[in-house]
């Protein structure tokens, strides 16, 4: 029995939710939410009364049910997909200069330190050059340039746990008025200086590089990103 | 050979620029649409090529016999020194400048911008001074 009709090709008389109600789909359970219970033991041994009955008998541990539902409910299929962290783009490596496309630092050119376990890029301005601190950034929001710096490996203490906000810091930020900012801890400031020191030495070797990192990226008339080489 | 106002002829020995950007020599004329071209030293395989996909250059490899095979074409190309002339030509220089500009990295573009500004700052007042002195 057709419950819906077509007014104009592409437009039906009743909406998706209206049809759901009309068909009574709320009464039909599509998938069984609880997975089928598994029996630990299949057989058990039971004592039987009566002299000539054999004394012991092995019977199934759980008695078979006398009632079954009229219709079988489907078990949801087990997904074969596994969640993995995003693989690092071939054009990005430690020491690459990268353009940030989103966030408060959009347009800024920034140095990649490494990729963290979560898949995010660990990145720094350096802070004195363009105001970008040691920060995490998703590589999807980044344009990789072909400019690379020679950098030693970053301290292993910079991982995802380093960036986790503690409870009291979160509270402070919530309570602080919009104008005032919560001061960064001294240790973080020291970390920033230590990391940036090495990078600034490398930056000083190439002429114009410091100016380049301080300048913001923008498109001018006639420039199209798909036609440009970075 | 000039016919009226046409200075560049489709002829055996004419150096042509293919749409792909490579140079080749016309070895034989097939018909009103195609020619047999060859570019042993420029990386063009000997093949039939339509005129609409190539441009005639003012250069000619003189004395190339019609239908010459690859070894002969190579000999005549090297003897004529046509490719060296091409390298020096203004046409080729413009092409090279265009490709260089297209292949600039983001950092290169930034450096070009800074240097251009520097040049403007140096030239501008100097030019204005020179004009003033002339007037």
Interface residues (C-beta under 8 A of the other chain):
Chain A: X97 X99 X109 X145 X146 X147 X208 X209 X211 X212 X215 X217 X228 X229 X230
Chain B: X102 X103 X104 X105 X106 X107 X110 X111 X114
